[in-house]
Structures are given as structure tokens and as C-alpha cells.
Amino acid sequence: MDLSGDKGRVALAIAATLRKNGFVAYFAGGCVRDYLMGQAPQDFDIATTATPEEVERLFPKTVPVGKQFGVMLVVDSDIPFEVATFRCEGGYQDGRHPTHVAFTRPEEDAKRRDFTVNGLFYDPFASKVIDFVNGVDDIPKKIIRAIGNAEVRFHEDKLRLLRAIRFASTLGFEIEEKTWEAVKKHAPEIHAVSPERVREELVKIFTRAGAARGFVLLSESGLMKEILPEIEAMKGVAQPENFHPEGDVYEHTRLLLENLHPPVSTMLAFSALLHDVGKPKTSAIRKGRLTFYEHSEEGAKIAELMMKRLRFSNEEISGVCECISNHMKFMDVKKMRAGKLKQFISRPYFNEEMELHRIDCLASHGMLDNYGFLQEKLKEYEHEELKPKPLVNGNDLIAMGMSPGPAMKPILEELYELQLEGAHKTRDEALAWLRVRIKSSKSS
């Protein structure tokens, strides 16, 4: 295992300290799996015979994130490392946390983990993989297999239902038959897991490689209808073939996710996932035509409720809803006056909206002419200040005798667009225009 990076060197130093003090210290879980797959480990977790109290004694900076379960964070060089005591667990009355923990040997610790590919240890001093669960064999076979009895593993911790989907999709593995049958059987029990933990797994599924496959596996397992029923409702919702030759709204959304190129932000991933979530509710036949009037506005409302349910941050919810609300406006960009277009592309989430538009087109009719048009405009405007301070404001309108109220807004918006178009370059020019505009509005 390559330990030449900063994280690898510090992880080895922590393991060496434990070993010098008479404790066994192995690297555990995902870093071992990644190593065997020929990938550079992103994080190093350490499993040890040292108890949490002994870990606290040995290292100057520790955080007791799960001390009652034998889990500590050791912070070295400002990098946190999970250091966990070998343990066995029991109880699991809430479907998530064990009611009791006993410290034990590495063999027993491996058997209480979730999947064989995650149940491996690596001895960094002997440069040797230690396998008590036949995980080494499952990695080249590309199989996600529950350790021991799948029914028992999922009964212990319902979050493992989602983790099975996540590892299968991000690693490109298949879920072993008995494990898959257990996932489907226990899918309704996912509600035992907190919304925050469900959200964390969904974010990992949809922002990493294999998002489209994760989307399908969530549906086929029955987990989608439990945690994202609004997505499941997209199935069978037909679309006009001239714009959507790919099929129904569900298939269109799957194709969007297929066109995402990680790394992907949470905002973009969930904008893609939810951009058409309003279509099932707004689908109608009008004058012989299939329509989805105001589906973007309806979709933003539904997305807000869904994301609140999953405890997303207010910023993430706001950004996703903004992207959904605006995604249909891209069809009109060529018709926009320069001022309106500059305002359109200077909005805070435009980069995410632009990418959403691109993959939306690729997942349907395939026409990228508006995308290309915007790319050219971005180059054209790259040296301009797209959001300058307005030359005038509401106080100027009041000073000219206009009563405060909603009638002020369209006048100020019109003037600002003219300012962006270069029609008014100075405050005096803008004020002169205002006097004429107010006079004409009074006479009419």
C-alpha cells in the first residue's frame, strides 16, 4: 500500500505509536478495498486493540466521537483519523445502534462489519492483507456480499440497505443474490434511520460515479418509493416524443444522471434528480397536446418539501429550487435583450443551471444550440461587469414625485436593463430618462 502521501504517512505514524506501546494496529475497511482495487486510498481508518482511554493517553489531540462504541478521532497534522477498538456488538433495538459493545479480537470485529469488501484489514508493518471474511475473493469478482447472514446484517443496522446500493453503484459492483433479496425484503424498514443519515448516503450515491445505476438500484430495491416516492411517481409519465424520444420522465431523469461527470456538487446532482419532479402532478392533455404547464414552479415546491424532509441546508434547498425554477427559461435565451440576458447569466447559481441545461438537452432531444449560444455570450461578456450598481434607485423616483409602491419596480427594472445594454452610462443620463418615463406614465 502506498503510504507516501500526507495522510498515509500520518496514518502510519499513528499505527506505529500504537504498536510501540504493545497494541495491534491495522488499517481497516475502505482503504484496504481501494488498495486491492489498485486505487489510492482517500482515507485511512485504524483498528486497534487499544481501548478509547488508552488512545486518549497516547495521543495529545483526540475527539471522543463514539467513545461508547470504541471510536475515537486522533487529530495529527490537522488531519482527523478514526481509531476504533476491535469490537463485537449486540442488541440493535433501534435498527441503527448496538445496545452493548464488547472489545474483542480482530476476527470478531471483522464479522460484525457490513460487507466482505469492507471487512478487510491491512498490517502496514508486515505489508499484508488480513482477511477473515473472504473479501479478497469478492473484489475481483466485483461483488457486494453481506458478511455472514444478510438478514442479520440488515436487522442490525438499516442504514446498510442504502450502503449496499451506494457501494454497488460507485464501485460498479453487483449485489450478491441473497444480499439483494434481503435489501428488497427490508427496504420498508429504512424509516428507522434518521433523515440526516439517509441524506448523507443519497448525496454520496448521486454525486459520485455510477449515479444513474444507483438511481435504478434504489428503485428496483424498493428503497426509492420509501424515501423518495416523488421520484418513483415519475415512472410511466409520458412525454412528447418530438422533444423526448428517450421515453418517460423516469428514464429522462436516469439519462441526466448518466451524463453527470464527477466530481459533482450536491446542488447540481439534486437539481438533476429533481428538475422534472413537478411533471407527474402537472401532466395534462390540452387541445390534443400533452402539456406540463408550470411544472418547473411546481417542481421547485415539491423539491423544497423533499429536501426539508431530508434535512438539507437552507442554502442547498434554495440553490436546487432556483435551478429547478429556471431550467425552462434556457429555451428563451436567444430572444432575450442584452440587458435581460446579462441579468440571467449573472445569477448566483448560473454555473449549475448551465450544466443542468446541458445534460437536460443530452438526455432528451440532444440540441445544444442554446448552450452554445450562452458559451459564446459568456466569452463576449467576460471582461464586463455583469452586475454593476444601479445608477438610480427608489429614492430618486420618490424625489421626482412618484408615490412609493409596486409601480416603482417595473420602471427600475426597465432602467437597469437599459443600463446593462449601455443606453445610459451616467447617473445624469439615467435621471433624464426617468423624468421622461414618469411624465409619460402620468399622462397615460
N, C-alpha and C positions, 0 to 999 in steps of 0.2 A: 504494500500500500504506500502510495506517495504521500509523505508527510512533510514535504519541503515548503509548503505554503505556511502563512502565518498561523492559521487555525490548526493545521496539522502539527506544527512544531509545539504550539502551546498545549494542545491535547496530549501529545507525547510527554511533555514535561509534567503535566498533572498526573498522568498514569505512572510516570517514574517516581514521583513523590509518594504515591500510594504504595507502590511496590517496595520502595526503600524502607517503608515503615511496616512491612510484613503483610501487606494486603494484596490480594489478587486484583488486577485491574485489566479489563478487556474493553476494547471498543465494541459497541453493540448496535444492532438494528440497521437503519438505512445506510449508514456509511459503509458497512460491510457489504451490503447488497450492491451499492453503487460500485464499489471496488471490484467485485466479481463480474459486474457488467461492463467493466472497462471504462467507467466514468469517474471523474474526480469527485470525491465526497464533498458535499456542501456544508455539512455539519457533523460534528463528532460527539456522540453520546458515549459516556463511560459507565460501565457496570463494574461493581466492586464488592468485596467482602466487608469493606469498612462501613460502619454504621453512620447515620447522619451526624451524630455527635462527634465521631472520630473525624469525619470530613471537616466539620467546623473547626476542630482543634488543629488540623493540619494546614488549613489554607486561610490566609488573612482576610479574604473577602468572599463571603458566601451568602446566599439568599435561600431561606427555607421555603421554597415554592410548594413543596409537597412533602414536608418533613415526616408527617404521619404515615406517608406511604413509602418513605425511604428515599425521597427525591430531593436533591439539593442542586442549586446552581453554584458553581465555582466561577468567579469572575477573575480572569487573568488577562492583563494587557487590554483591558476594557472589552474583552470577548467573554460572553457567558457560555459555560459548558454544563450540560446536565450530567450530574454524577449521581447514579442510583445504586442503592444497595441491592444485591441479588435478593429476590423475594418471591414468596408464593402468596396467593391471595384467596379470599373466600367471602361468602355472604352474598354480595352483589344484589341487595334487596331493591335498589332503585334502578337497576339496569344500567348503571354507569360507574359507581364507585364501590370498591370492596368494603365490607363491614369490618374485616380484620386483615392484617398483614403480618406475615412472619418472615424474618430474614432467613435465607436458606442458601443452597448451593447453586452454582451456575446451571446445572442440569434442570433443576426445578424451575428456575427463573425463566429459562427458555420455553418451557412447556406452558407457561401462563401467558405468553405473548400471543399476538393475533394470528399472523400468517407466517408460513415457513420461511418465506424470503426475508422476513423481518426478524426472525428468531435466531440469527447467526451472531457469533462473537468472533473477534479477531484479537489475537495476542500480539501486540506490537513489538514485544521483545523476542518472541520466537518466530515472528513473521508467519503466523499460522492461523488459518481459519478453523474455528471450533464449531462443529455442527451437531446439535443434539436432536434436530427436528427434520432432517433430510432437506433442508432448504437449498443446499448446494446443488442438488439434483433438479430442483424446480426452477432455478434461474435460467439455465439454457433451454429448458422446456417452455419457458415463458408462461408459468402457471402461478396463479394466486390460489393458494390452498390453505384452509384454516388448519392451525396446529391441533392435532388430536380430533376431538369431536366438534364439528362445526356448530351443531345445535348448542353445545355448552359454551363455545366461544362467544356466540352472539347473545346468548342469555346473560352472560357475564357483563357485556358492555355493548349496548345497542349502537353506539357510535361506529362500531366495527362494520356495521351494514354499509355505511357510507364510505368508510375507508376501503372496503373491498372494491367498490366502484372506482374510487379515486386511484388506487394503485393499478387496477386493470387498465384504466384509460390513460393515465400519464406514462405508465411503463410500456403500454402496448401488449399487455399480457391477457391471457384467457383466464376466466374464473373456473376452477375445477368443479365438476358436476355437483358433488354433494355440498360443496360450499355455496354454489349458486342456488341450489334448491333451498338451502337454509336461508339465504338472503331473501328470496322471494316469500318464503313462509313467514319470516319475522318482520317483513317490511312495515306492517302496520304498527309495530312496537317502537318505531323511530321517534315517536312523540315523547318517549321517556327522556330523550336527550334535550338539553337546553337549546333554545333558538340560536344562541351565540355559537355553540359548538357546531350545530348544523350549518350555520352560515360560513364558518371557517372552512369546513370541508367543501362546501359548494364553491367558495372562492377559489380554492386550490384546483378543483375539477375544471372550472371554466376559464381560469387564467393561464393554465399550463397546456402543454402539448396533449393532444387527444381529447380536447373539449367536446368535439362532436360525438365521439364514441361514448364519452361519459354521459352526454345528453341521452343517447339511445339506451345505455345500460340503466340509467335512472328510471326511464320509462318502462323498460322490459322487466325490471325487477319489482315494479310496483311502488318504488320509493317516490317517484315523481308525483303520483296522484296523492300521496300522503303529505309531502312538504311543499310541492309547487303545483297544486291542482289547476291553477290558471294556465299553466303550460300544457298540461295534459289535455285541456279543453281545446287546444289548437288542432288536435287530430281530427281529420275529416272535414275541416273548414275549407271549402273550396275557394279558389281564386281565379280571376280571369286568365285564361290560357295565353292571351296575347302578351300579357305582362309577366305572367308567372307560369312558364311551361314546366317548371320543376315539380309542381303539384300543390298540395295543401299547405296551410300556414305552418304546420309542424315540420314538414320536410324543408320548407323555405328557411325556417329558423335553424334547423340542423346544418344546412349548407352554409349559412352565415358563420356558424361556429367553426365549420371546416375551413373557412377562408381566413380565420384569425391566425396571426403569426406571432407566437410568444416571443419575448415577454409581452404580456397584455395587461393593461391596467384593470382594476376591478370595475371602474366606471365603464370602460369600453366593453368588457365582457358581459356585464349585466345589461347594458344598453342593447347589445346584440341579442341577448337572450330574450329581452322583454319588449323589443321595439314594436312588435305586432301583437302584443298581448291583448290589445283592445279589439282586435278583429272578430273574435268569436261573438262578442256582445253587439257589435255594430254591423254584422253581416246582414244584408237585405237585398231584395230584388226590387229595383225601381225602374219602371218603364222598360222592362225586359232585360235590364242590365244588373249584374252582380256588383254591389257597391259596399264600401266600408266608410261611409261619411264620418268624419271626425274621429277616426279610430286612433289617431296619434294622441289627441286630447284625452280620450277615454283610456288609452293605454297608459298615459302618464299617471292618471288617477289610480289605476289598478296597481301599477308598479310601486307607487308610493306606499300603498297599503301592504303589499307583499314585502317590501324591503323594511318597513317598520316592524312587521311581524318577525322578521329575521334579525332585528336589532342592528341594521346597518347604521352608519353615522349619518348625521343630518347632511353633511357635505356630499357624501356618496349618493344619498337619496336625491338631493337637489340636482346633482350633476346628471344622474341617469334620467330623471324626469325631464330635464331640459333637453337632453339628447333625443328622447322619445318624442317630445312635443314638436321638435324642429325637423325631424328626419324627412318629412314630406315636403318641406319648403325648398329642398335642394332641386326639385324639378323646375322651380321658377327662377333660378339664379340668372339665367341669360336674359330674363325680362326685367330684372331689377335695374333701376337707375344707379349710377355710380355711388351716390351718397348712401342709398339703402344697402347696396352690396358691401360697401366698406363697413357699415354697422354690422352686417350679417357675419362677416368674417373676423370681426374684432371681438366677438363674444367670448367669454372665458373658457368654454368647453369646445371651441370650434375644431381643434385638432381631433378630439374624439368623435365629433359629429362627422367630420370629413372622412375618417376611416370607416365609420359606420355606414356612411353613404356608399363608399367604395365596395364594401363587402355585401351590402344590400343589393347593389346592382349585379355583382358577380353571382349572387345566389338566386337571381331571377332572370331578367331579360338580357343581362350582360352588356348593356350600353353604358359606356363610361364617358360620354361626351361632356356632361355637366361637370364631372370630376376633373377632366382635362381642362375645361374652361376655367375652373377655380384654381387649378395649379398655375395656369398662366397668369391669372389675376394676382395671385399671391406673389409671383415674381415681379409683376408690374408695380405692385404697391410696397415691395419690401423695404424701400427707403423712405416711405411716407409714415407720418404719424397718423394711424388709423382712428385713434380715439382722442382727438385734441379737445381741450377745454372749450365749451360753447362760448361764442363771442358775446351772447346776451343771455339773460335769464328771466325768470318770472317777475323779478323786481322791476326790470325795465318795462315790462308790459303794464304793470300797475302804475308806474310813473307816467306812462302815456295815457292813463285814464281807463285802462281796462280793469273790470272787476275780477277779483280772484275767483277761480273756479275751473271746472273741467274744460272750458272752451280755450284755455290757455295752452293746453298740452299739444293739440294738433298744430298750432301755429309755431310753437317752439320746435317741434319735431321737423316741420317743413323747413324752417330756417336752418336747423342743424344739418339736414341733408344738403341744402344748398351750400352751406359752409364746407362740407366734406367734398362737394363737387368743385369747389374753388370759385363759386359765384360771388362769395363775399370773403375777402381776405382780411378786412379790418373791422373793428368794432363800429366805427362810424358808418361803414357801408351797410353793416347788418342793422344798425339802428334806423338808417334811412329806409331800408326795405320794410322794417317793422311799421314805421309810420304810415307808409302807403298801404300795407296789408291791413292794419287796424282800421284805417279810414274806409277802405273798400268793404270791410266786413260790417262796419256801422251803417254804411249807405245801403247795403243789401239787406 
